[in-house]
């Protein structure tokens, strides 16, 4: 038994909400990816397996669409719209990420669909929400990070703001959408009613700023970028074989100095004046000059394990290769193998960070091929025959 077993989802979220529906699929929901005939544009997003561009070799698509099913459907055609409405009568949740008003223009907005299915939960993920002066502005992950305020505080202090790697705005809005769905499912279970969930990527990003806006509002403080700024000692330092993260600014200072003394590398840092954190901060360059020599004489593993013994907060900055070999992740079976029969090989995937004791997540089914589940969904759910599907395919509906 999985946590969301029996819940059916139609997924029109594209890259902007695909992590939301992946989370639902991992928790056992039957997620039906609705792709345009020929396949979603997400399938053209790299990197690709063995660096061979192909709609069925996108590693990005593989990860974000594992455990899902796929149907093809053109919801901009009259027949496609009617088929979608028929599907809505059979499901619990619709997740979409079209610009505001697009679903309404197709006759597929929440008001229309909820007349077909009063218990329907519908999630709309957009850049700025369904209301407000920016409602109709186009967006991407970079724009959401910028307009949400995260870009301004990201990067090095004397350089322009830095776009965080990956798609952090899309991931954050997907997480908010998934939480909204789980809350709505509780309410749906209580009184049978559905609801429309409006998720703004700008607001999802702005929520990650923690105390930054409040510090400005109450104290007039404008937080600067601190990506490359170290305390004394706090930051990222190069060592023999990579980088080590050090956070010995306060509780770890004295044991760190003792370590340096043991190796004859403390310089003058053993003097009482350096016990004052403000003094260390003022003369940060001097402190870091001594520490850098020390760090560069050791490997990450040497620094990490000895620091653990001495109760100093150090940790290695892991590379992708080291993440795959990490003993902690291995002990928790974080990486799993999924079969890809059409590729004649198994691929390694990250599993889920959510561990449920009684209803473990559903992991292990690779992302679907384009329209792989057309016969199953259209046949079992809507009673269509093979002849019906062939006709719809000829007419460009599926």
TIGUKOL-214339 format. One record per residue: residue in three letters; x, y, z of N, C-alpha, C, CB in turn. Coordinates in pm, whole numbers, plus 50000, padded with zeros to 5 digits. Glycine has a CB too. Example, Ala and Ser with C-alpha at 12.3 -4.5 7.8 and 13.67 -1.06 7.14 Angstrom:
2
ALA513194943150780512304955050780513204967050780511314955350905SER512854977550708513674989450714512905000350787514084994050572
This chain:
398
UNK500864988050000500005000050000500895012450000499035000150125UNK500605021749907501345034249899500465045649949501815036949756UNK501085056449991500355067450055499265073049965501315078550093UNK499515074549835498535080549744497975070249646499155092149667UNK498035057549684497485047249596495995049849573497705033149657UNK495585048649447494195051149411493915065349365493315047949527UNK494855074449386494715088249340495185089249196495505098049432UNK494375095349112494735096948971494995111548938493615091348880UNK496035113748858496485127448828496695128948678497795130748905UNK496175139748621496515143548484497585154348491495245148448404UNK498695151948425499875160448437500105168448309501115152048470UNK499825181448317500135190848208501105201548259498835197348152UNK502025197348344502835207148416504115211248344503185201748550UNK504525203748243505755206748170506945207748266505595219848089UNK508015214648226509205215148312508985223548436510375220648234UNK507955232148435507775241548546507125235048668506945253348501UNK506495223648649505855217048762506065202048765504395219848761UNK506995197048683507165182548671507655176048800508115179448559UNK508345183748885508785177849011507605175649106509845186749078UNK506595184149097505385182349178504755168849147504375193749152UNK504545166149018503875153748980504785141549001503425154348834UNK506095143548993507005132549027506855128549173508475136448998UNK506755138449262506575135449404505275127549426506555148549487UNK504215131749357502935124649370503065110249319501825132049293UNK503755108449206503945095149150504785086449244504615095949013UNK505815092449304506665084749396505875080449520507885093149439UNK504835088049557504005084449672502855075149634503465096849737UNK502865070649508501915060249469500755064749384501395054049587UNK500645077749356499545082449269499775077349127499455098149271UNK498675075249056498755071548915498805084548834497525062348871UNK499985088448793500185101248725500245098848574501475108348774UNK499315105148502499225103648357499795116348293497755101048311UNK500965115148233501595126348164500875128448032503115123848142UNK500305140248013499585143447890500555150847797498295152147919UNK501015143947695501985149647601501315153047469503145139847579UNK501835163047402501325166047268501715154447175501885179647214UNK500995152147066501385141546973502835143346929500445141446850UNK503595132646938505015133446907505885134747030505275145046817UNK505275138847143506035139547267506245153447319507335133247248UNK506475154447448506695167147517508025173347477506635165147668UNK508085186747479509355193647450510395190547558509125208947441UNK509945186147676510895182547782511825171247739510145178547910UNK511365163247644512195152047597513405156747517511355142647513UNK513405169347477514545174747401515565181547491514045184547296UNK515325181047622516225187647717517325178247763515435192847837UNK518575182447747519705174347787519965175347936520935178447711UNK520955167947987521865159347911521185146547863523065155747997UNK521825140247763521265128147704522155116147736521105129847552UNK521525104547744522265092247769523315090347661521305080147774UNK524565088347703525715086347614525855097847515525575073147539UNK525315109647554525435121847474524845120347334526875125847463UNK523785112147325523095110247196521725116947206522965094847159UNK521525128747145520225135447154519105127147091520295149147085UNK518065124847169516925116947121515805118547224517305101647101UNK514545119247179513425120947273513315110147380512145121447197UNK513855098347352513775087447449515115085147522513345074547379UNK515995095547520517295094147587517625106147676518385092247483UNK516635114547702516875126247787516965122047933515755136647768UNK518125124047996518285120548136517445129648225519765121348177UNK517275142148182516405151448254514975145848257516425165548188UNK514495141748141513145136348133513025123348211512735133947987UNK514045114848201514025102148274513785104648423515355094448253UNK514555113948480514475116048625513115121748666515585125448671UNK512685132448601511475139448646510185132148610511455153248589UNK510255121748530509035114948488509025100048519508825116948342UNK509955095648606509915081748649508625079448727511155078148735UNK508125067248717506885062748783505605068248720506925066748928UNK505725076048613504535081548548504145072948427504785096248504UNK502935075348377502475069648251502355080948149501095062148270UNK502255077448021502185087647917501055084847818503515088547842UNK500285095347791499355095147678499655107247592497845095047726UNK499325106347465499435117847376498025123347349500145113947242UNK497915136647350496625143047331496815157747295495735141647457UNK496175161947188496215175947148494995182947207496255177446992UNK495195190247315494055196647383493685209947318494375198747531UNK494285213147204493895225147131492945221847017495125232247077UNK492625209147000491655204746900490345201346970492195192646820UNK489255203246901487925200846959487795186747015486835203346855UNK488215176946936488135163046983489035160847104488515153246871UNK490195167147102491125165747215490555171747342492445172347182UNK489875183047329489255189447446488175180447504488645203147407UNK487365174547420486305165747469486865153247536485385161747353UNK487945147947479488565136247540489135139947677489685130547449UNK489765151647686490315155947814489215157247919491065169447798UNK488085162947880486965164247974486485150648021485815171847910UNK486465140947929486045127447968487045121348067485915118547844UNK488315124148047489325119148139489175125548277490725121848084UNK488825138448279488675145548407487605139148494488325160348382UNK486615133348433485555126848512486065114248583484375123248422UNK487255109548544487795097148600488945099348699488275088248488UNK489325112048722490555114448799490285123348920491635120848708UNK491335125948996491225133949118491895147649108491825126449233UNK492985148249030493835160149031494275163548889495065158049121UNK494285176448857494905181648736496015191348778493845188648642UNK497205189548723498315198848747498695204848613499545191748815UNK498615218148603498945224648476499815236948500497655228648401UNK500595240648397501515251948410501455260948288502935246948432UNK500245262348231500065271448118499965285848168498795267648037UNK500175295748081499975309648122498545311748172500285319248005UNK498325321248263496975323848315495985326348201496975335748411UNK494835320148212493775322148113493795312347998493865335748058UNK494915305247978494995296247864494035284547878496425291047848UNK493965278347994493055267148013491605271748002493285260548149UNK491295283648055489925289048042489565291147895489795302448119UNK490515296047817490255298547675489945285747600491445305547611UNK490475274747647490205261747585488935255247639491385252447605UNK488295261947736487125255947800487515245647904486235249647698UNK488765246347953489275236448047489715242748179490455228847985UNK489175254548210489475260948337488815253648452489035275348335UNK489175257648573488665250548691487145251048700489265256548818UNK486525262348671485065263248682484395253248590484585277348649UNK484915252048467484315242648372484555228248414484875244848233UNK485795225148454486115211348488485455206948617487615209648499UNK485255216248710484635212448838483145209448822484825223448941UNK482525213948715481135210048689481075195448644480495219248582UNK482165190848581482255176848540482605168048659483305175048428UNK483505173148744483995165548858484065174948979485405159248828UNK483005175649061482955185149174484065182949276481625184049242UNK484635171049283485705168449379487085171349324485645154249424UNK487145176949204488425179049137489325188949212488195183948995UNK490595185049227491635194149274492455198149153492535187549386UNK492565211049128493315215949013494395225449062492395222848910UNK495615223349013496735231849050497215239148926497895223449113UNK497365252348937497895260548828499175267148875496855271348782UNK500295263348813501605268848847501975279248742502695257548857UNK502135291648783502485302448691503615310748752501245311348660UNK504095320248675505185328548723504795337748836505725336548612UNK503585343848825503205354348919501805352748975503315367748853UNK501185341348949499855338949003498765342748905499675346649131UNK497525340148946496375342348860495825356648868495285332748896UNK496355364748957495885378648973497085387948984494965379949100UNK496815401048982497875410949000498385416448868499015404849076UNK499115427648873499555434448751500545426548667500175447448786UNK501255416648727502215408648653501635395248609503445406348736UNK500345393548627499685380748598500065375048461498185382548605UNK500115383348360500315378548223501765379148177499475386448129UNK502695382348267504105382748230504615368448207504945389848339UNK505375366748099506035353848076507185352548175506555352747928UNK507585340148203508675338148298509425325248268508145337948441UNK510625324548323511375312048330512025311448467512435311048215UNK512875301548490513465299848622514295312048663514315287248627UNK515065317448570515905329148598515055341148639516755332748476UNK513965343448566513085354748598512455353048735511995356248492UNK512025340948767511405338548898512405340649011510835324248906UNK513655336248991514675338549094514955353549110515975331149058UNK514965360748998515235375149004514085382749069515485380748864UNK512875380249024511705387549075511355383249217510495385448983UNK511765371249257511505366449393512545371149493511445351449394UNK513615377749447514615383349537515795374349567513965386949664UNK515755361749522516825352549555518105355849480516395338249525UNK517965360549357519125363449274520005374249339518685368049135UNK519375384349399520125395649455521085391349565519155406049510UNK520715381149642521565377049755522415364849722520705374149877UNK522455360849593523205348949552524465352849474522325339649467UNK525575346749510526815349449440527845355949531526555358249322UNK528905360949470529985367249543529715382049564531305365249469UNK530215387749674529835401449712530275412249614530405404549844UNK531345410249539531845420649450531625417249303533305422949476UNK530675408349279530315404449143528805405649124530795389949113UNK528325405448999526875406048976526165394149039526565406548824UNK524865395149065524115383849120524285371249035522625387349132UNK524215359749099524435347049029523155338749026525565339049097UNK522845333348909521715324248893522085310848957521345322348742UNK521305306449054521595293649118521495282449016520635291049236UNK522365272449024522345261648925521065253348934523565252548942UNK520795246248825519565238448822518375247448800519405230548951UNK517225243048844515975250548827515325252448964514995243248728UNK515965260449048515525261549186514125267549198516515270049264UNK513785277149113512445283149121511375272949081512355295549030UNK511645265248976510695254948935510535244349045511165248248803UNK511645240449107511575230349213510805235549333512985226149255UNK511055248149370510375253749487508875255249463510975267249524UNK508495259849344507065261149316506415247349305506835269149186UNK507165237449256506645223649252506405218249393507615214449177UNK507345220949484507165216649622505935223049684508415219949705UNK505755236149661504575243049714503295237149656504645258049684UNK503325233949527502155228049463501835214449524502375226649312UNK502865206349548502645193049607502065194149747503945185149610UNK502585203549826502045205549961500585209949953502885215950039UNK500295219149861498905223649844497975212249808498835234349736UNK498435203249722497635191749683497345182749803498335183749574UNK498355179949883498155171149999497175177250098499485168350069UNK497255190450115496285197150203494875196250145496685212050224UNK494775198550014493465198049949492875183949953493565202749804UNK493725173649946493235159849955492615157050092494375149949927UNK493205162950197492625161250331491235167350335493525167650438UNK491115179450281489815186250280488825178850190489965200850233UNK489305173650076488455166049986487925153450054489215162349859UNK488805146950130488395134850202487355138050309489605128050266UNK487435150250365486535154250472485125157550421487105166150546UNK485055165250312483725169650268483425167050121483585184250294UNK484355160450050484095156749911484295167849811482735151749900UNK484655179649855484805190949764486245192449717484345203849832UNK486375196649593487695199749539487975214649553487795195449393UNK489115218949499489425233249498490545236049399489825238149638UNK490705248949368491715253549274492885259249352491125264149176UNK494085254349325495295258649395496115267449300496125246449443UNK496335279749340497045289849261498465291249316496295303549263UNK499475286749241500865287249286501655297049201501515273149280UNK502265306749266503115316649202504575313249225502805330849254UNK505355312049118506785309049133507505320549203507425306448996UNK507105333049175507725344349244507525343349394507145357649192UNK506315340049437506035338849580506765326849641504525337649604UNK506855315849564507555304049615509025307249640507425292249516UNK509625315249550511015319249568511155329049683511575325549439UNK510255338849690510335348949796510255342749935509215359249780UNK509555331349947509455324550077510805318950123508435313350069UNK511745316850030513035311150067513995321550124513665304349948UNK513605334150123514515344750169514625345450320514045358150116UNK513795338050391513805337550537513715351850594515075330350589UNK514715356050671514615369050739515085380850659515375368650863UNK515525378850534516095389850456515135401550438516525384850320UNK513895399450392512995411050375512605417550506511745406750302UNK512515409550614512115415150742513235423450802511705404050839UNK514475419350779515605427150827515625440850759516935419650801UNK515235441050633515155453950564513975462150616515015451750412UNK512825455550631511615462750672511765468950811510415453350670UNK512305461150904512385465951043513685473251075512215454351137UNK514785469251011516085474751049516775482750939516985463551091UNK516175483050820516805490350710518045483450656517155504050755UNK518235470550688519425463250648519215456850510519775452450753UNK520125459850415520105453450284521185442750284520335463850169UNK520785430250275521735419250278522525418650148521015405850304UNK523825417550159524675416450041524885401850004526025423450065UNK525455399749889525805386049848526985381349931526135385349695UNK526925368849976527965363650063528505350150016527435362250204UNK528245346849888528655333649839530115330649855528295332249697UNK530995340449835532425338049847533015343849973533135343649728UNK532155348650061532635355350182532785345150295531665366750224UNK533955344950357534195335750467534245343150599535495327950447UNK533835336350703534025341750837535435338350882532955336150937UNK535655337251011537005334651059537005323951167537635347551113UNK537115311151133537125306050996535775299850960538245295650978UNK535205304350854533935298750804533915300850655532675305250872UNK533755290050579533725291350435534215278750367534555303050390UNK534525280050239534995268950157536485271150130534175267850024UNK537305261150162538745262350147539275251250056539435261850284UNK540225254349969540855243749887541765235149972541645249849771UNK541795222249938542715213050004543415204849896541965203850106UNK544125194049934544935186649838544135181349718545595175149907UNK542925176549745542185169649640540785175249619542085154949672UNK540575187949648539255193949628539015205249725538165183449644UNK537855204949790537485215749881536885210150009536495225449814UNK537065217750117536485214150246535625225750294537595210650351UNK534475222750350533615233050409533915233750558532095230050383UNK534225245750604534625247850743533655257550810536085253150753UNK533165253850927532275262751002532715263151148530785258150990UNK534005266651166534585266751301534675280951355535975260351300UNK533745289251314533795303451351533745305451502532635310851286UNK532925297451570532785299251715533195286651791531345303151749UNK532305276651793532545265051880533775256951840531335256151880UNK534205258051714535325249751671536675256651671535055244751536UNK536725269251711537965276751698539095270951783537725291151736UNK538865269051911539945264652000540465250651966539465264952144UNK539575240651941540125227551899540845228251765539015217251891UNK540435237351675541145238851548542555244251571540355248251454UNK542675254051659543995259551690544895248851752543875271551786UNK544345240451839545125229651899545625220051792544285222152003UNK544785217351695545175208651583546335215051505543955206051487UNK546195227851477547255234951405548565234651485546835249551378UNK548465236451615549665235851700550315222051694549305239251846UNK549475211551699550005197851695550835195351570548865187751702UNK550475202351463551185200451337552195211651310550195199551222UNK552385220351408553365231051393553005241151286554705225351362UNK551695243751267551255252551160550355263751210550535244551054UNK550375266451341549445276251398549905290551381549235273351544UNK551185292851353551675306551346551395313651478551025314051229UNK550795325551470550465332951592549025331151636550735347751572UNK548295321751573546865320251603546615314751742546215311151500UNK547635309751808547465305051945547455316152048548545295351979UNK547735328352006547745339752099546305343052141548425352152034UNK546175348352263544845351152319544035360852235544995356752457UNK544695370152165543955380152087543025373751983544935389452018UNK543425361951933542635355651826541425348151879543505346251747UNK541265347352011540065341152066538835349952047540255338252214UNK539055362652018537955372151997537475370951852538415386852028UNK536205366351829535705364851691535765377751611534275359751694UNK535545389251676535585401851603536995404851555535065413351691UNK537995401751636539395403651597539715394851476540345400351715UNK539245382351480539505373251368538835378351241539015359051400UNK537645384251259536945389251142537645401451084535505392751178UNK538125410251168538825422251122540095418351044539185431451241UNK540815408551096542065404151032541865390850959543185402951136UNK540765390050888540375377650821541445372750724539055379650746UNK542065381850649543065377750551544235370750619543575389750472UNK544655376050735545775369850807545395355850856546205378750926UNK544195354450914543735341450964543655331450849542355342751033UNK543035335650739542835326450627544135322650559541895332550527UNK545105331650562546405328650500547055316550569547355340950506UNK546975316250702547535304950777546705292350756547605308350928UNK545375293950759544505282250744544625276050606543055286250769UNK544765284250503544855278850367546065269850351544905290150265UNK547195273750411548395265350404548125251950473549605272450470UNK547455252550587547115240450661546205231350579546445243950794UNK545135236850525544185228850449544845222450327542995237450404UNK545705229950260546305224850137547335214050162546935236150060UNK547645211450288548555200550323547815187650353549405204450442UNK546475187750338545675175950372544635173150264544975177950508UNK544195160550259543085156850171541765159450243543195141950128UNK540705159050166539365160850224539075150450331538295160150116UNK539415137850302539125127050397539915128850527539435113450335UNK541185132550515542005134850635541395145850722543445138450595UNK541035156850657540465168050730539135164350794540275180050637UNK538295157650718536955154250767537015144950889536135147550655UNK537775134150878537785124250987538495129551112538465111350940UNK539585136651094540265142151211539405152851276541635147951171UNK538715160851196537835171151252536695164951332537255179951140UNK536195153451286535145146551361535655142351499534635134251283UNK536875137251502537455133151630537595144951726538815126551609UNK537915156451670538175168251752536925176951773539285176551689UNK535775172351718534505179551733534545193351667534145181051882UNK535135193651548535195205951470534285204151349536675209351427UNK533405213751322532465212151210533115214351073531305221751226UNK533635203451015534155203050879533335192950800535695199350877UNK533245194850670532705184350585533275185950445531155184550583UNK533445174950373533975175850237532935181750142534415162050187UNK533405188850041532535193549934532525182649827533025207649875UNK531465174749824531435162849740531225166049593530345153649787UNK531955159049508531755159649364530625150049326533075156049288UNK530095150949202529075141249161529535126749177528675143649015UNK530795123949143531315110349158531285106049304532755109449103UNK531655115149394531685111849536530285110249593532435122449614UNK529325117549539527935115749583527485101449551526995126049513UNK527825096649431527425083049393528085072549480527775080549246UNK529255075649536529985066049619529825068649768531455066249582UNK529005078149805528875082149946528325070550030527955094349958UNK529045067150139528665055550219527345057650294529765052350319UNK527045070050330525785072750399524595070650305525765087150455UNK524705075950183523635073950086523495059350047523885082449960UNK524635052450039524605038250006523905030350117526035032749984UNK524195033750242523595026550355522075028250358524195031450487UNK521595039450305520145042050303519515038550169519875056650335UNK520285031950081519785027749950519175039349872518755016649965UNK519875050649876519345062549809519365061049657520135074849850UNK520405054749605520485052649461519965038749427521935054349410UNK519105038249328518485025649289518655023549139516985025449328UNK518455011249097518535007948954517115006248898519374994948932UNK516915011748780515645009848710515925003248575514905023448691UNK515064993948540515204987048413514754995948298514404974048413UNK515524995748190515155002348064515284991847953516075014948035UNK514294983047940514404972047843514684976847701513144963847844UNK514094988247662514274993247526515704997947502513295004647499UNK516455000547610517865004447598518804992747628518175016047691UNK518214981447667518984969347704519964972147817519744963947583UNK519544980547913520414983348027519584988748143521524993347989UNK520194988448261519614994748379520335007948402519714985448504UNK519605017748454520195030648487520015033348637519545041948403UNK520985040648693520945044048835520205057248853522385045048894UNK519275057548949518475069348977518575073149125517005067048938UNK518485085949157518245089649297516835085349335518435105049321UNK516645080349455515295076949498514655089349560515305065049600UNK513845087649660513145099049719513745102649854511635095949735UNK513785115649889514235119550022513165118050128514725133750021UNK511965113550088510845112150181510705097450218509515117650118UNK510875094050344510785080150388509565078550479512075075850463UNK508565071350431507345068750508507415054450563506065070750420UNK507225052850693507425039750754506335029750717507485041250904UNK505095034250709503985024950682503585024350536502795028850764UNK503825035250463503445035750321504645040650240502195045050299UNK505665032250225506885036650156506595041150013507905025450154UNK507455050049965507255055649832507435045049725508215067349808UNK506805047649612506795038249500507945041849405505415038549425UNK509005034049408510185037049328510495024949239511405040549420UNK510875027749113511355016649033510835015448892511045004549101UNK509935024448847509435023548710510005035048628507885023748706UNK510675031848520511325042048440510295051148374512225035648335UNK510755062848327509865072348261509235065948138510625085148222UNK508005069748105507315063147994507835067547858505835065848003UNK507685058847760507915062647621506775071547575508045050047530UNK506945078647465505905087547414504625079647388506365094747285UNK503535083447456502245077047433502195062347469501865078547292UNK503095057947555503195043747589501895038047645504305041547689UNK501105046347712499905041447781498615045647712499905046247924UNK498685049447585497475053347513496425042447515497815056847369UNK496805030447480495825019447473495225016747610496475006647418UNK496055016447713495575013647848494595024247896496745012747944UNK494975036947887494145047647943492895049847859494955060547953UNK493065051447729491895054047644490985041847633492345058447505UNK491595029947638490785017847629490055014847757491655006147591UNK490785013847868490165010147997489315021248056491245006148097UNK489775033648045489045044648108487865049448024489995056348134UNK488075050147891487045056247806486405046347709487645067647728UNK486855033747711486235023547627486545024747479484775023947644UNK487625031447442487975033047300488605020147248488945044947281UNK488385017547121488945005847054490215009646980487914999646957UNK490894999346930492085001846850491765010146727492734988846809UNK490605007646667490205015446550489975030046584488935009646490UNK489375032546702489175046446747490525053646760488425046546883UNK491485046846820492795053046843493525055646712493645044246933UNK493395046446617494035048546486493445060846418493855036046397UNK492115062346425491475073946362491915086946429489945072646369UNK491985086946562492435098946634493875102246601492275096946787UNK494695091846584496095094146549496215100046408496885081046558UNK495445095046314495475100346177495085114846174494555092346085UNK494145118646260493645132446262494465141846350492225132546308UNK495565136746410496445145146489495935148346627496695157646418UNK494925140646674494365143046807495235136646915492925137546816UNK495775124746883496655118046981497975114346911495965105247041
